[in-house]
């Protein structure tokens, strides 16, 4: 019977922890559907299925940490192969609820339980968003190309469902006799739920600011009581409150202790959950960079890019765009880098098993600083083929999901070249350390106005320093210099990017 195994989500990943299952036993899943959220030393990432079938059973529990390659779930080809306890409750993708021939029960309205009823395409990230927000994609009219369901469609449906009263069928189908506090699931990300559990925050008491009112990591941190504030005591009239026992005059009843974001123990500060995660991430990055410097013979090059033409073209282009769609210099720099990497393949690929393996695709890893420290470098897939507008949209989405801990396996496992840009922090140049098994890293500094001599005339131009860290086992200064020169050439004709 096929098994779903803990995947490798990076060259340095040795184990992962399952923090949420996005499907349940009996669900029919397609190849590419998101099935679980996994916590690595770096971030929380969604993993997808590489096969189609029915989820038979989970082999690990939420919170279990297992090595890469360990089976975590069993997948069957058909519902008939499910174990006896699950057979009666299994629903195939085209099966109907016994309650009605036309209406599936809410228990099976999950984003991963089958295709949309109207046959429209639903990409896996959108399917997962619908699952998180409790939206039935089969009832959404897609506004994308060819009727494709997009994120905006799901978010609109989630917002509309907040005020919509449940139908009679939904009321009948609800599981009975469970308290409201237990049956109501708060919309939240796995990272927010894990953080809430570690900090002792009740998600039912947190106001969500995410899509459709979902609770985010920042909402949880904002709900943590300040140091020294005692929790609110219940009134004797409130349900469940008990009359406190009388204490001797010399003693004062102490309120129930709640977890503090920072506590003292043995004279040393204990880090918060977020701080602990950041420390773990720092250690993982440090170990990988130490390995990189020991194994990879780095060489470094730098050049100053002439951005006069690029900045002038971008300013004109942005005047015709709404504020939310305007380009930033990073988009032009990333696109030029991707095209140059395609033309100079010595910078784009992996060094494994003692040999270089060039990549036919340019998956550009973009270094993203996380809110609580550390960084990750998820990939913009096929960046050389994206238009500038597409690249900007994907870049915004990638950064927001990276900081929310919602990255996917492929985005972390297959970057072929990484770019780091510290210009927003005022840094003028940065020399990165290669992320193995990649063979190069590109760095961009701040875009500055500086004196520039051209054809015997001195003037002021926009410029930025570009650096290259490359693997001497694969290339040399000649190839590296050609790569940087090509980036500069492409930026002189920004309209063609």
C-alpha positions in Angstrom: 0.0 0.0 0.0 1.5 3.4 -0.9 2.8 5.5 1.9 3.2 9.3 2.3 6.7 9.9 3.8 8.2 12.9 5.6 9.8 14.7 2.6 13.1 16.6 2.6 12.3 20.3 2.6 15.9 21.4 2.2 19.4 20.2 1.8 20.0 20.5 5.6 16.8 19.0 6.8 17.1 15.8 8.8 13.7 15.6 10.6 10.4 17.4 10.8 7.4 17.7 13.1 3.8 17.3 12.0 1.9 20.3 13.4 -1.4 19.9 11.5 -3.2 17.4 9.2 -5.0 19.2 6.4 -6.9 16.1 5.5 -8.6 13.4 7.4 -8.9 9.6 7.0 -11.4 8.9 4.3 -10.6 12.0 2.2 -9.9 11.6 -1.5 -6.8 13.5 -2.4 -5.2 14.4 -5.7 -1.6 14.6 -6.7 -0.4 18.1 -5.6 -3.1 18.5 -2.8 -1.8 19.9 0.5 -2.0 17.2 3.2 -0.1 18.3 6.2 1.8 21.2 7.8 5.4 20.3 8.9 7.6 22.3 11.3 11.3 22.2 10.4 14.1 24.0 12.1 13.5 26.9 9.8 9.7 27.4 9.4 6.3 25.7 9.1 5.7 24.4 5.6 2.8 22.7 3.8 3.6 19.4 2.1 1.7 18.0 -0.8 0.8 14.5 -1.9 2.7 12.9 -4.8 0.0 10.4 -5.5 -3.8 10.2 -5.8 -6.0 8.1 -3.6 -7.8 7.9 -0.3 -6.2 8.6 3.1 -6.4 5.3 4.9 -4.8 6.3 8.2 -2.2 8.5 9.9 1.0 6.8 11.0 2.2 9.7 13.2 0.4 12.0 15.6 0.3 15.8 15.6 3.4 16.9 17.5 5.5 13.9 16.6 9.0 14.5 15.2 10.3 12.0 12.7 13.3 11.6 10.4 13.1 12.4 6.7 11.8 9.4 4.8 9.7 8.1 7.7 6.2 7.0 6.6 3.6 9.4 8.1 0.4 8.2 6.4 -1.0 5.4 4.3 -2.8 6.0 1.0 -5.1 3.5 -0.7 -6.1 3.5 -4.4 -9.9 3.2 -3.7 -12.2 3.6 -0.7 -12.8 -0.2 -0.8 -9.2 -0.8 0.5 -9.8 1.2 3.7 -9.6 -0.6 7.0 -13.1 -1.8 8.3 -13.5 1.1 10.8 -13.2 3.6 8.1 -15.1 1.9 5.3 -18.5 3.0 6.4 -17.6 6.6 6.6 -15.6 6.8 3.4 -16.9 8.9 0.5 -15.4 8.7 -2.9 -14.9 11.9 -4.9 -18.2 11.4 -6.7 -20.2 9.9 -3.9 -23.2 11.7 -2.3 -24.3 12.1 1.3 -27.1 9.7 2.5 -29.0 12.8 3.6 -29.6 14.0 0.1 -28.7 13.1 -3.5 -27.6 16.6 -4.2 -26.1 18.1 -1.1 -22.9 16.7 0.5 -22.7 16.9 4.3 -20.5 19.6 5.9 -18.3 16.8 7.2 -17.1 16.2 3.7 -16.9 19.8 2.5 -13.2 20.0 2.7 -10.8 21.4 0.1 -9.0 18.2 -0.3 -12.0 15.8 -0.5 -12.5 16.0 -4.3 -12.8 18.3 -7.3 -14.9 21.4 -7.4 -18.5 20.5 -8.5 -18.4 23.0 -11.3 -15.2 21.4 -12.7 -13.2 24.6 -12.5 -9.5 24.4 -11.8 -8.6 25.0 -8.1 -4.8 25.3 -7.6 -3.5 23.5 -4.5 -2.7 26.8 -2.5 -6.2 28.1 -3.2 -7.6 24.7 -2.2 -5.7 24.8 1.1 -6.8 28.4 1.8 -10.4 27.2 1.3 -9.8 24.3 3.7 -8.4 26.7 6.3 -11.2 29.2 6.1 -13.9 26.5 5.9 -15.1 27.3 2.4 -16.5 24.8 -0.1 -14.7 25.4 -3.4 -17.4 23.5 -5.2 -19.8 26.4 -4.6 -17.5 29.2 -5.7 -17.7 30.7 -9.1 -14.1 31.3 -10.2 -13.1 34.7 -11.5 -9.7 33.6 -12.9 -8.9 32.6 -16.5 -11.2 29.9 -17.7 -13.2 30.1 -14.5 -10.3 29.2 -12.3 -10.9 29.8 -8.6 -8.4 32.3 -7.2 -7.6 33.4 -3.7 -9.8 36.5 -3.9 -12.8 34.2 -4.6 -12.2 32.1 -1.5 -11.7 35.2 0.7 -14.9 36.8 -0.5 -16.8 33.5 0.1 -15.3 33.3 3.6 -16.3 36.9 4.4 -19.8 36.2 3.2 -20.2 33.0 5.2 -19.4 34.9 8.5 -22.9 36.6 8.4 -24.8 33.8 6.7 -27.0 31.7 9.0 -26.7 27.9 8.7 -29.3 26.1 6.6 -31.7 23.5 8.0 -29.7 20.8 6.3 -26.4 22.0 7.9 -28.1 22.1 11.3 -29.3 18.5 11.0 -25.9 17.4 9.8 -24.0 19.0 12.7 -22.6 16.6 15.4 -24.9 16.8 18.4 -24.4 17.3 22.1 -21.0 19.1 21.9 -20.5 22.5 23.7 -20.2 25.4 21.3 -16.7 26.2 22.7 -15.6 22.8 21.7 -17.2 22.5 18.2 -16.4 25.9 16.9 -13.1 25.9 15.2 -11.3 29.2 15.2 -9.9 30.1 11.8 -6.1 30.3 12.3 -2.8 29.2 10.8 -0.9 26.2 12.2 1.8 28.5 13.4 -0.7 30.7 15.3 -2.3 27.6 16.9 1.0 26.2 18.0 2.1 29.6 19.4 -1.2 30.0 21.2 -0.8 26.5 22.9 2.8 27.3 24.0 1.8 30.8 25.4 -1.5 29.7 27.0 -3.7 31.9 24.8 -7.3 30.9 24.1 -7.9 31.4 20.4 -11.6 31.9 21.0 -10.8 35.1 22.9 -8.5 36.5 20.1 -9.8 38.8 17.4 -8.4 37.7 14.1 -7.0 40.2 11.5 -6.3 37.7 8.8 -8.4 36.8 5.7 -12.0 36.1 6.7 -11.1 36.9 10.4 -8.5 34.2 10.7 -6.2 34.5 13.7 -2.5 35.2 12.8 0.7 34.9 14.7 0.8 38.6 15.4 -2.8 38.4 16.8 -1.7 35.7 19.3 1.4 37.6 20.4 -0.8 40.7 20.9 -3.1 38.7 23.1 -0.4 37.6 25.5 -0.9 39.5 28.9 1.9 41.9 29.9 4.4 40.8 32.5 3.0 40.9 36.0 -0.7 41.3 35.0 -2.8 38.8 36.8 -5.6 37.1 34.9 -9.1 38.4 35.3 -10.8 36.6 38.2 -14.3 35.2 37.7 -17.2 36.6 39.4 -19.1 34.1 41.7 -22.1 34.7 39.5 -20.4 33.6 36.4 -21.1 30.0 35.2 -18.5 27.6 36.4 -17.2 30.0 39.0 -16.7 28.6 42.5 -16.7 30.5 45.8 -13.1 30.8 46.9 -12.1 29.2 50.2 -11.4 31.5 53.1 -7.7 32.1 53.7 -6.0 32.9 57.0 -5.5 36.6 57.6 -1.8 36.3 57.0 -2.2 34.7 53.6 -3.6 36.0 50.3 -5.1 33.7 47.7 -3.0 33.6 44.6 -4.6 33.8 41.2 -4.1 30.9 38.8 -0.7 31.2 37.1 -0.7 31.7 33.4 2.3 31.3 31.0 4.3 34.5 30.7 6.1 35.4 27.4 9.3 35.8 29.4 10.0 34.3 32.8 12.9 34.2 35.1 14.4 30.8 36.1 17.6 30.3 38.1 18.5 33.9 37.3 18.4 33.4 33.6 15.7 34.6 31.1 13.7 31.9 29.4 12.9 32.7 25.7 9.4 32.9 24.4 8.1 30.3 21.9 9.0 32.7 19.1 12.4 33.4 20.6 13.0 29.6 20.9 12.1 29.1 17.3 14.4 32.0 16.2 17.2 30.4 18.2 16.6 27.0 16.6 16.6 28.7 13.2 19.9 30.5 14.0 21.5 27.2 14.9 20.3 25.6 11.7 21.5 28.4 9.5 24.8 28.6 11.4 25.4 24.8 10.9 24.6 25.0 7.2 26.8 28.1 6.6 29.7 26.5 8.5 29.4 23.4 6.3 29.2 25.7 3.2 32.4 27.5 4.0 34.3 24.3 4.8 33.2 22.4 1.7 32.8 25.1 -1.0 35.8 27.0 -2.3 34.1 30.4 -2.6 35.3 33.3 -4.9 33.8 36.8 -4.8 33.1 39.4 -7.4 31.4 42.8 -7.4 30.3 45.4 -9.9 28.3 48.7 -9.8 25.1 48.5 -11.8 24.0 51.6 -13.8 20.3 51.8 -13.0 19.6 55.2 -14.6 17.6 53.6 -17.5 15.8 51.1 -15.2 14.7 53.7 -12.7 13.5 56.1 -15.3 11.5 53.4 -17.1 10.0 52.2 -13.8 8.9 55.7 -12.7 7.1 56.2 -16.0 5.5 52.7 -15.9 4.3 53.2 -12.3 2.5 56.4 -13.2 0.1 54.2 -15.2 -0.5 51.7 -12.5 -2.5 51.7 -9.2 -0.5 52.0 -6.1 -1.0 48.3 -5.2 0.4 47.1 -8.6 3.5 49.4 -8.8 6.9 47.9 -9.4 9.9 48.2 -7.1 13.6 48.0 -8.1 13.8 44.5 -6.7 11.5 43.2 -9.4 13.8 44.4 -12.1 16.9 43.1 -10.4 15.4 39.7 -9.8 14.2 39.4 -13.4 17.5 40.4 -14.8 19.3 37.9 -12.5 17.0 35.1 -13.6 17.5 35.8 -17.3 21.3 36.0 -16.8 21.3 32.7 -14.9 19.5 31.1 -17.9 22.2 32.4 -20.2 25.1 31.5 -17.9 24.2 28.1 -16.6 27.3 27.7 -14.6 25.6 29.8 -11.9 22.3 27.8 -11.9 22.2 24.3 -10.5 23.5 21.9 -7.9 26.9 20.4 -7.0 26.0 16.8 -5.7 28.0 13.6 -5.7 31.1 15.3 -6.7 29.7 16.7 -10.0 27.8 19.8 -11.1 24.3 19.3 -12.4 23.0 22.4 -14.2 19.3 23.1 -14.0 17.2 23.7 -17.1 14.8 25.9 -15.0 15.6 29.0 -13.0 14.0 28.7 -9.5 15.2 31.9 -7.9 15.5 31.7 -4.1 14.7 35.0 -2.4 16.1 35.6 1.1 13.2 36.7 3.4 13.9 38.0 6.9 11.4 36.6 9.4 9.7 38.8 12.0 11.3 37.1 15.0 14.8 36.6 13.6 16.5 34.4 11.0 15.7 34.0 7.4 14.4 31.6 4.8 15.0 31.6 1.0 11.9 30.2 -0.8 11.8 29.9 -4.6 10.2 31.9 -7.3 9.7 29.1 -9.8 10.6 29.7 -13.4 11.5 33.3 -12.6 13.0 33.9 -16.1 9.6 33.2 -17.7 7.5 35.5 -15.5 6.5 39.0 -16.6 7.4 41.8 -14.2 3.8 41.9 -13.0 3.7 38.2 -12.4 7.0 38.3 -10.6 5.8 41.2 -8.3 2.6 39.3 -7.5 4.4 36.1 -6.7 7.0 37.9 -4.7 4.4 39.6 -2.5 2.6 36.3 -1.9 5.8 34.5 -1.2 7.0 37.0 1.4 3.7 37.1 3.2 3.4 33.3 3.4 7.0 33.0 4.5 6.4 35.3 7.4 3.2 33.5 8.3 4.8 30.1 8.2 2.8 28.9 5.2 5.4 27.9 2.7 5.2 24.7 0.5 7.7 22.0 0.2 8.8 22.7 -3.4 9.4 26.4 -2.5 12.0 25.5 0.0 13.5 22.3 -1.6 14.4 23.4 -5.1 15.8 26.9 -5.5 18.6 26.7 -8.0 20.2 30.1 -7.3 19.6 32.4 -4.3 19.4 36.2 -4.2 19.7 38.4 -1.1 18.8 42.1 -1.1 19.6 44.2 1.9 19.1 47.5 0.2 16.0 48.3 2.1 18.1 48.2 5.3 20.6 50.8 3.9 23.3 48.2 3.2 25.4 49.2 0.2 26.9 45.7 -0.5 26.5 42.2 0.8 28.6 39.1 0.1 26.6 36.0 0.8 27.5 32.5 1.7 26.4 29.9 -0.9 23.5 27.7 0.2 24.6 24.1 -0.6 24.1 22.3 -2.9 23.6 25.5 -4.9 26.7 26.9 -6.6 26.2 30.7 -6.4 24.6 33.5 -4.5 23.9 37.0 -5.7 23.7 40.1 -3.4 22.2 43.5 -4.1 22.7 46.6 -2.1 20.9 49.9 -1.7 20.0 51.9 -4.8 21.8 55.2 -4.4 22.2 58.4 -6.3 25.9 58.9 -6.9 28.4 60.8 -9.2 28.8 59.0 -12.5 31.1 59.8 -15.4 29.9 59.0 -18.9 31.5 60.1 -22.2 33.6 62.7 -20.4 30.6 64.2 -18.6 30.0 64.0 -14.9 26.5 63.7 -13.6 24.3 62.0 -11.0 22.8 58.5 -11.6 21.0 55.8 -9.7 23.3 52.9 -9.1 23.6 49.7 -6.9 26.4 47.3 -6.1 25.8 43.7 -7.2 28.0 40.9 -5.7 28.5 37.3 -6.6 29.6 34.5 -4.4 30.3 31.4 -6.6 31.7 27.9 -6.3 35.3 27.6 -7.8 34.7 23.9 -8.5 32.1 24.8 -11.1 33.1 28.3 -12.5 35.8 30.9 -12.3 36.1 34.7 -12.4 35.7 34.8 -16.2 32.3 33.1 -16.1 31.3 35.0 -12.9 32.3 38.3 -14.5 30.2 37.5 -17.6 27.2 36.7 -15.4 27.4 40.1 -13.6 28.0 42.0 -16.8 24.9 40.4 -18.4 22.8 41.5 -15.5 24.0 45.1 -16.1 23.3 44.8 -19.8 19.7 43.6 -19.3 19.0 46.5 -16.9 19.9 49.0 -19.7 16.8 47.8 -21.6 14.2 47.4 -18.8 11.3 47.5 -21.2 12.4 44.1 -22.6 12.5 42.4 -19.2 
